[in-house]
Amino acid sequence: MKKMLILYVLGLSSFLASLSQTIITPILPDMVNQLNTSYYWINMSISIFMFISAMMQIVYGPLVDNKGRRKIAIPTMILFIIASIGCAFSMNVYMLLLFRALQAVGIAATSVVAATVIGDLFEGSARGKAMGTYQMFLALGPIIGPTLGGIIGGYVGVFILLAAMGLALVLATARFLPETRPEGAVGKRFGVRSFVKIMGNRTGSAMLLIGFTQYFAFYNFLVFLPNILNYNYGLDSKQIGFVFLPMSVLLMFGSFLGGRIQTKIAPRKSLIIACLWNLMMVIGFICLASVSLTLLMITTALYGLTAGISMPMQTTILAEEFVLDRATAVGVYNFIRFVGMALGPVVGGLLYSDGSFGWLFGLSALLFGMGIWFGGTKLKTRNLSDGLNLE
């Protein structure tokens, strides 16, 4: 029972991290007026948050391995609370950008700490189920964030809410989260050598390849689907939100289901199967999205389901492979998937034009297929002499 309570605290902290990314999106136009600035600078508040979050993954990984889980989780959450209050009372966009950067520095530790502690506390099939539950909480952020931000309205109320949630979670963390760092864990400062060693491990390189290409495709769906729906089917913002709902709900359900599937089928095998189904949904979208809105909704919903099933399996496999350096491995993996998230829309913007999405999703499917192929090959031919840590 205590393990499940810890799991829920970890899940809620990761939910707060994903919520912090999306909750301000519906109030961005109001922030332009309230802070007397431009859309460019307001959009930078999201870009900076994502960039800092990515970079901090490879900083926190070795710190969590070396210093411990609690010693990183509690101070970083306190920093997030202070930064959120700073965002709420920012008098201009430059203050906002500074505090958004500090927000990201604070909250970025949660994903590393959560996945690492789950790997510490749970074993075997229970670990897969726990990762699925954790991923389900993580998927809630993109679902609830925009709706909640629109209901609250105004950036002061939004950031005060984030600070209040952070305060509740830091108290829960202090009360319930034990120190789970194994004896003998020897995390070091991240360097090129650490990255090379993870890439040199067949399992590590397979997860990096699959994670990067899958999140590259995933963020193309999130960013360009509204444009496709508006241009090709003339939907307004409320109708677009309705189309997103099935995909978002099934993404969350898939995360829960993926954790349970790992108890029946080995994570390495189930990951490849789930990723292949996810790839088929991308191809299905390319073929059917222009035929009718109904087929578009069906393919995007099934895409969300299959993506949700496969995502928890990747962190489960990493937790099993890297015992003494879990946080470092998870940090590098998170960094790589964040890079995929960032590059997807950037590259996609060069390929998408006036409702035409064949080249955009064709490239996504090609890269994802290559990631599955090479990643699967590495998993199948895994050398038993691959080390279980980064030393």
N, C-alpha and C positions, 0 to 999 in steps of 0.2 A: 504493500500500500504506500509506503514511504517513497519507493522508487517511482511510482506513478505520480505522486504529488510533485516530486522533483521534475519529472518529465513535463508536467503541465506548466510549471513555472518556467522551464526552459522554452517550451512551446510559445508561451505568452510573450516572453522576451523577444523571441524571433519574430512573432507577429508584430510587435511594436516596431521592430526594425523595418519590416516590409511596409507597414502602415505609414511610417515616416517618409517613405519615398513617394507615396501616391496620394496622401490626404490633401496636399495643397494644390493638386492639379485643377480642380474645379474653381478655385478662387484666384488663379493666376491673373485673370483680367482685372479683378478688383484690386489686387496688389499693385498692379501697374499704376492705377490711379491713386491709391492710398500712399504709395511711396514716391509718386511723381517721377517715374522712370520709364524705361522702354521695355518691350517684350523681350528684347535680347538679354537685358540684364536680369530680368525676372526668370527667364528660362535658364540662366546660368546658375540659379539657386538649385535647380534639379541636377544639372550637369556636374557641378562641384560636389554635391552630395554623393553622386554615383562614383565619381572619380576617386574621391578620398576614401569611400567605402572599399573600393577595389584595392587601392594601395595598402590600406591598413590590414588587409587580410594576411599579407605576407609578413607584416610586422608582428601582429598578434599571435600568429601560429607558434613561433619559437618562444615568445614570452609566456604563453599559456603552458607550454611544455616545461619551461624552465622555472617560472615563478609560481605556478599553480593556477587552478581554475578560479577559486574565490578571490584571490589577490588581484586578478585582472577584471573579473566580472563586476565587482562592487564599485571600485573607483571609476571605471569607465561609464557605468550607468549614472553615477553622480555627475560626471562631466556632461552627459547627455541632458540631464535635468537642468543644469545651469545654462547650457547652450540653448535649450528650448525656451527658457525664460528670456534669454537675451534676444532670441528671434522675435518673441512676442512684443518686446518693447523697443525694437529697432526703429530708429528715426529716419533712416534712409537705406537704400538698397545695398550700400557698401557694408554697413553694419550687419544687415541681413545675411549677406554672403559670408562674412566672417563667422557668424554664429552658426550658419548652416554647415560650414566646414567643420567647426568644433562638434556640432551634433553628429556628423558622420564619424568623426574620430571616436566619439563615445560609443555610439550604437554599433559600430562595425565589429566590436569584439563579441557580440552576442551569438552570431552564427558560428564562429570558431569555438567558443566555449560550449554552446549547446551540443553541437555534433560530437565534440570531444568527450563531454561528460556522459552522453548517451553511450558512446563506445566504451567508456570506463565501467559503467554500471550494468549494462546489459550484455548478454552473451548469446550466441547461437541464434535460434529463431526469434527469441525475445528481442534481440537487437534490431532485427529487420522490422518487427512490428512497431518498436519504439521510434525508429527512424521514419516510418510511415506516418505515425501520429504527429511527430515533430514537423514533417513536411506539410501536413495538412494545416497546421497552425500558420506556417509560412505562407501558404497559398491564400489564406484569408485576407492578407493585407491588400493585394490588388483588387479583391472583390469588395471589401468594405470601405477602403480608403476614400475613393472618389465620392461615394455616396455620403459618407460621414462628413467629409470636408464641405460638400455642398449644403448639407443640413445645418452645420454650424455657421458657415459663412464668416468671412473676416479672418485675417491671419492671426490676430491676437487670441481669439478663442481657440483656434486650431492648435497653436503652439502651447497655450496653457493646458489644454487637454493632454498633449503629449508629455508635458512636464509632470502632470498629475499621475498619468499612467506610469511614467518612469519612477516616480516616488514610490508608488504602490509595489512595483516590481523590485526595486532595490531593497525594500523592507522584506519582501517575500524571499528574495535571494539570500539576504543576511540570515533569515530565520531558518530556511529549509535546505539551502544548497551546501552539502558537505564538500570538503576538499578531497577530490578523487584522483589526484595525480599519482600515478604508480611510482613506487620506489625504483630508482634507477633511471627515470626519465631524464634525458640530458639535452633538452632543446637548446639550440644556439641561435645567435643572431642570423637572420636570413641573409643568404648571399647567393651568388650564381652557383656555387658548389652544391647548395641544398637543392636548387631547382634541377641541376644536372643529374643529381642522384635520384630524384623522384622520377625524372624522365627515363633514367636508366633502368628503373624497376618496371617490369612489363605491366604489372597491374596499375602502378601509378600513371604511366604514360597512357595506358588505355583509358583510364578515367578522365584524364585531362583532354584527350582527343574527343571523347564522346561528350563530355560536359561542355566544351567550347562550341562544338558544332550544333548541339541540341539547343543551347541557349541563344546562339546566333539565329536559328530558325524561329525560336519561341518569341523573341522580341520583335522580329519582323511581323509576326501575327499581331502583337499588341499595338505596334505603332502604325502599321499600314492598313489594317482591317477597317478602321473607321473611315479612311479616305476611300477605300474600295466600296464600302456600303453607301457612302454619300454620293460618289460619282456614278456608280453603276446602277444603284437602286433608289437614289434620291431620298435616303433616310435622314431624319433629323437626329439631334443628339440623344433624345429620349429613346427613340426607336433603335439607335445604335447600341445603347446601353442594354436594351432588351435582347438584342442578338448576342451580346457578349455574355449574358447571364448563364445560358446553358454551358458554355465552354468553361466559365469560371467555377460553376458548381461542380461539374464533372472533373475538373482539375483537382479540386479539393477532395472529392470522393475517391479519385484515382490514387491520390497520395495515401489515403487511408487503406485502400485496397492493395496497393503495392507493398505495403508493409506486411500484410497478411499473406500475399502470394509467396513471399520469401520464406515463409514457414513450410511451404509445400514443395517449392522448387528452389534449388540452390541459387543464391543471388546472382552469380556470374552468368548462369544459363538464363535465368528469368530476365536479367537486364537486356541481353541481346534480343530475346524474343519481344519484349515490350518496346524496345527502340525500333525494331523492324516494323511493328504495327504503327508506331508513331510516324515513321517515315512514310508508310503507306497512306496515312491520313494527309500528309503534306501533298503527296502526289494526287490523292483523291481531290483535294481542294483545288489544285491547279486545273484538273480536268472538269470539275463539276460546279465550281463557284460562279461561273458565268452563265450556267444553264438556268438556274432558278435560285431564289432566295432560300427556299426550303432546303435544297441540297447543300447550299452554302452553310446553313445553320447546322445541318446534320454532320457535315465533315468537320466543321470547327469544334462542335461539341465532342465528337469522337477524338479529335486531335487533343483536346484538353484532357480527356480521360486517359489516353495512352501516354501523354506526357507526364501526367500525375503519377501513373503507375511506375514509370521508369526512374523518376528523379530520386526517390528515397534510396533506391538500390545502389546508386553510385557512392553515397556517403557511407552506406553499410559496408560495402566492399573495401573502401579506404580504411575504415575503422578496424576491419579485420586484418588488413595487410600490414598497417603501420601501428604497432602496439605501443612502443615507447616514444614515438614521435607523431602521435595522432594529430595533435593540433597543428603542427607544422605542415603535414600532408593536407589536412583539411583547409588550412589557410591558403596554400598554393592552389588547390583545386578551386576554392572560392574566388581567388584572384583571376584565374583563367576563365571561369564562367562569367565573371563580371566583365571581362574584356570582350567575351562573346556577346553579352548583352549590349555593350556600348557600340561594338563594330557593326552589329546587325543592321540597325537603323541607318548608320552612316553609309555603309556600302549599299544598302537597299535604296537609299535616297537617290543614288546615281542610276539605279535600274528601273525604279518605278516611275511611270509617267501616265497621267490622265486615265486612271482606272485600269491600265494594263499591268498585270502582275505576273505574267508568265516567266519573264526573265528573273524577276525578284525571287519568287518562290522556287523556280527551277534551280537557281544557284544555291538556295537554302537546302533543297533536297539533295543536290549533288554533294555539298560539303558534309551534310549529316550522314549520307550514305557512305561516304569515304571514312568518316569518323567511326561509324559502326563496323565497317569492314576491317579497317586496320586495328581498331580497338578490340574487336572480337578475335582477330588473329592473335594478338598479343595475349589475350586471356587464355585462349586455347593452348598456346605454346609456352605458357608461363614456365619459366625455369625455376625449379624447386630450390635452387641455390640463391634466388633473389632474397636479399636481406629483409628482415622485418622492421628495421629502423634505418635511419639516415646516417648512422655513424660510419 
